[in-house]
Amino acid sequence: MKDRDYLEKVLLGKLMLGKENYYDNHSLLTADLFENPEHKRLYIIMDSSYQNMGKCDMTEFYNKSKDKYKAISLAQECNDRAYDPYLAQKLILLLLEKNKLSQLETLANTMNRKITNNDDLFTIIDYAETELQKIGNVSNDRLVHISEQMPGMVRSIEKNVNNQGMTGIPSGFNDIDKFTSGWQKQDLVIIGGASSMGKTSFALNVAVNAAERGYKCVVFSYEMSVNQMLMRMVSGDAGIDNKHMLKGAIYQDEWGKIHKSIGRFDKMPLYIDECRNTSLKYLLNRMRQYVITKEVDMVVVDYLQLISYNISGRSREQEVSHVTRALKNLAKELDITVLALSQLSRNVSKRDGGRPTLADLRESGEIEQAADTVIFVYRPEYYNITVDERGNSVVGLAEIIFAKGRNIGIGSKHLKFIDYLTKFENLPTM
């Protein structure tokens, strides 16, 4: 392979003589491709000329050069080498590779210095991942005609038809799945509810139902311990009062039900991560780790307001907004579904009936904007409401309110809630 100086001159010559070489590769071109300062200066002037005039005009390069003879000689040499058989894009990729190897070497030295200085572990990891993503990113934003995009759309329709409309991860609740077509990849779903309304139980039921159908899920629990989560799961599955399990008041014949449930859960691709570190960096790194090593499809975060992202000068609302946006961005990056639980403001309990609205999202800010779907878990019975406005009983009923649905609209669906098991079930069909 020719040396770097030669490759730079060949590329400059091709950019000089063929504007198609510039416009076809403009998303890959940057001044950082050129190591030689004179080559870099020539490219910057050439780039400006194309941007402003739509053509390559060397006048400015000659006029701004202190040594006119040297400038003319460089331009002539680049011009002569333009006929080298290398394609412009191949040259760019070769120079990019050399740049990235140099950047990796610099990153390795910086990482070593940070480790030697005993910098915070997760700060180091976050820095490394951010810089590696920059180094690894190569964009060639080719203009694509819709004729090339149509086949992908048709395949999506065919997939939807074959799956009878279920395009995402099933919740396990019939009416909800019909409404949503499943939880979609790259979506951020916010699940809100007043204290003791059952939002954690609902999210856990959803995760278990998905895992039972073969989808890999991880639950990040900031509030409850792993043992508490597991007891709640076994309680609902075995039909044994969770309070009895916590107190150890178990009848002999109930042990068989417990072991049967444990056997079922052992086979599920379900993970519970007891988050003892509350930093956002830790959470994002752990999510990436689960996706890479366990290939998880869905992540449940319980809950937003317990994740810390402390930046001086920012309000708590701004911090929670940043956390929410980071989760949405990561859902897109990793191509997964993220379900994040959120507290509601205390005002909801003061309102007659306690029915939640979007305005009740605590430290809302970006939460509503970043979310693709916002769901509220509402149980009228909790507020001593036993019948609805039509006189129908709402005892043991939970309303799942879709307050925002970017692609599905808004509405409500009802589930049965078994209080002593903290479990949601489909309503019996009539």
TALINNOR-V156822 format. One line per field, one symbol per residue. ss: DSSP state (H for helix, E for strand, C for the rest). phi: phi as a letter, one per 20 degrees, with the letter a starting at -180 (. if undefined). burial: 1 if it has 24 or more other C-alpha atoms within 12 Angstrom, else 0. A space follows every 50 residues. Layout:
ss: ???
phi: ???
burial: ???
This chain:
ss: CCCHHHHHHHHHHHHHHCHHHHHCCCCCCCHHHCCCHHHHHHHHHHHHHH HHHCCCCCHHHHHHCCCHHHHHHHHHHHHHHCCCCCCHHHHHHHHHHHHH HHHHHHHHHHHHHHHHCCCCHHHHHHHHHHHHHHHHCCCCCCCCCHHHHH HHHHHHHHHHHHCCCCCCECCCCHHHHHHHCCECCCCEEEEECCCCCCHH HHHHHHHHHHHHCCCCEEEEECCCCHHHHHHHHHHHHHCCCHHHHHHCCC CCCHHHHHHHHHHHHHCCCEEEEECCCCEHHHHHHHHHHHHHHHCCCEEE EECHHHCECCCCCCCHHHHHHHHHHHHHHHHHHHCCEEEEEECECCHHHH CCCCCCCHHHECCCCHHHHHCCEEEEEECHHHHCCCECCCCCECCCEEEE EEEEECCCCCEEEEEEEEHHHCEEECCCCC
phi: .fffgfffffffffffecffffffcffefbfffdefgffffffgffffff fedmbedegffffeefdfffffffffffffefegfgfgffffffffffff ffffffffffffffffelfggffffffffffffffffcdcfffdfffeeg gfffffffffffelnedcefendgfffffemnfefmeddeddrfgmeoff ffffgfffffffeneeccdedeedffffffffffgffemdggffffened fgfefffffffgfffgeefcccdefedeffgfffffffffffedlfebcd dcbgfeeebecfndffffffffffffffffgffelcddddebfdfffffe ffnmffcgfefflglegffffeccddeccggfdmedcefenefdfmdcdd eeebbgdcndrccdceddffdlcdcffffe
burial: 00001111111111111110111011011111111001111111111001 00000111001100000000100110111011000111101111110111 00000010001000000000010111010000000000000000000000 00000000000000011111111111101111111111111111101111 11111111111100111111111100001111111111111100100000 00000001001000100011111110011111111111011000011111 11111111100000011111111111110110011111111111100100 00011111111111111111111111111111000000000001111111 111110000001111111101111110000
